[in-house]
Amino acid sequence: MSRWRNKLGEGETRGWALPSAALCAATSLNGGGEARCAHISSAPSGHLPLKGKVLGVRGGIGLDSGGGRGYNGAKMTPAQAGRPKEVTTMMHIGLLGFGVVGGGVWALCAPRDDLNVKRVLLRSPKEGLPEEVVTFNADDILNDPEIDTVVEVMGGLHPAYEYVSAALARGKNVVTANKALIAAYYTELTALAREKGAALRCTAAVGGGIPWLTNLERVKRLDTVCTVGGIMNGTTNFIMDAMHKAPVDFPAILKEAQDLGYAEADPSADIDGDDIRRKLCISANIAFDAALEETAIPTFGIRTVTAADIAAFQSHGFACKLLARAESTENGVCAYVEPTLVDAGDLEAAVPANFNLITYEAEQLGRQSFYGQGAGRFPTAENVVQDCLTVLSGKRGFYTDRAVPMFLTSGEAHPYYVRTSAPDAFLRGRTAETWDNGAVITGAVDVYEMLAWAKAQREKDPGVFIAGIR
Ligand SMILES: NC(=O)c1ccc[n+]([C@@H]2O[C@H](COP(=O)([O-])OP(=O)(O)OC[C@H]3O[C@@H](n4cnc5c(N)ncnc54)[C@H](OP(=O)(O)O)[C@@H]3O)[C@@H](O)[C@H]2O)c1
């Protein structure tokens, strides 16, 4: 329990830290350009795919010739490649989209003998692709019987939904990085994959390059997951981290994030919490075998945080991060996204730049966290290609085979930092103390009640900012 809960002594809240917390952190938390995942990766086991030349017809089962090539094209023996000699198949891929992630997928597949990107769907001409591979007509992929797997990295809901559902309906496997698509059509797409015996994988959709969903799937084989969440959006972490390192206001640091390519021209999905909410929704659905309505998850973003707020947090020993959290409760799932004050010495406080730190707590295993790059061409493309290899090894279906509609329930209460120019009776009735900057600290307030109040309060005070205190 945090010192604020001890101090305020109101209400029982469920915090993150377990006494027997097991944190798999193996790397430093300093920034940098490369992906660094703190967990010693342990993706689902299965037959390792062979990179060596496949003997036999395309799409059929063949015997590996025994060799392989590294990503740089250098020939490797099976031992060097770390793979036993075994029977394998070749995957024929139809790639939808050739942008940041699509270009990375192409580059990672190109030197491999077991992943053949047969066609690439473009919307506008692109450099760097052989002419015979390019198509501007999705039917050239969807109607090609040799293409067994569709990799969707176009983004957006439409026509991604139409293409992905058509591919699954034809029994083709689908690998996607598209969190918006999976969160919005979760029940339908997972059911279709099950019905058709096809694979549906989306590891890159949550955590970019972090093998988060694969480990969530794995832990469920032996244990019961109780909570999921954490820092799941690199853009907002970049902004919050920068604001803690120098007294800079939100609009200035948002512009810097845009100049660096960390934030979109329209940053709303990141700073208002929609992106992290989608990732939380997918994670909670897999963790709890649920089918949550994404847009129903209460969310408050960081758009209104100021340099003065950050200075106040720091003077009280806190750091502020945009955190997602979902907990399995007796009556359903309690899920929400909100700025959160964590102790300055906590693990989340140390996550720099645009890195992510995603955590589950399981009944027996305790807490396990995954740190790394939540975005970027090669981190994200690696998870896409890893999914292809998992499918190639024989895995079908989704990460869970159940999707039970569940109620979103409250059930958690904690203190809040609230800064508003228009305090009302609700806030006055819950105020435990007032800070020097005029913001108030509440006693323990029901999370859903507080987030509903904050949403409504924006009508009276568009600059209102709240943060839960962990
Ligand atoms: N970038 C990351 O770090 C990251 C991380 C995790 C997940 N993701 C997800 O991965 C997906 C792709 O992201 P991205 O960053 O690679 O996006 P991107 O750079 O904008 O690339 C998307 C590509 O898809 C193409 N496209 C869009 N609609 C199309 C259509 N109807 N037909 C054919 N091509 C179409 C675009 O073509 P034009 O060039 O002609 O517009 C563009 O080249 C998104 O769902 C995103 O959320 C990305």
The ligand as an ORCA input file, in Angstrom:
! r2SCAN-3c Opt
* xyz 0 1
  N       4.795      1.914    -36.447
  C       4.866      1.248    -35.308
  O       5.852      1.364    -34.586
  C       3.764      0.332    -34.900
  C       3.854     -0.338    -33.660
  C       2.859     -1.239    -33.292
  C       1.780     -1.430    -34.128
  N       1.698     -0.738    -35.312
  C       0.540     -0.958    -36.167
  O       0.971     -1.450    -37.418
  C       0.100     -0.991    -38.433
  C       0.914     -0.298    -39.511
  O       1.579      0.790    -38.939
  P       2.712      1.584    -39.741
  O       3.388      2.429    -38.734
  O       3.505      0.661    -40.569
  O       1.816      2.521    -40.671
  P       2.273      3.275    -41.995
  O       3.721      3.554    -41.984
  O       1.315      4.393    -42.184
  O       2.034      2.180    -43.127
  C       0.773      1.770    -43.526
  C       0.879      1.413    -44.988
  O      -0.329      0.795    -45.373
  C      -0.712      1.363    -46.588
  N      -2.158      1.312    -46.726
  C      -3.097      1.927    -45.987
  N      -4.312      1.641    -46.448
  C      -4.125      0.829    -47.513
  C      -5.004      0.194    -48.418
  N      -6.318      0.349    -48.337
  N      -4.482     -0.583    -49.376
  C      -3.152     -0.748    -49.496
  N      -2.250     -0.169    -48.664
  C      -2.750      0.608    -47.691
  C      -0.216      2.788    -46.604
  O      -0.074      3.204    -47.929
  P       0.300      4.703    -48.334
  O       1.771      4.813    -48.091
  O      -0.041      4.743    -49.792
  O      -0.518      5.606    -47.484
  C       1.101      2.646    -45.856
  O       2.163      2.423    -46.739
  C      -0.939     -0.110    -37.738
  O      -2.073     -0.860    -37.446
  C      -0.246      0.287    -36.456
  O      -1.142      0.568    -35.394
  C       2.658      0.118    -35.705
*
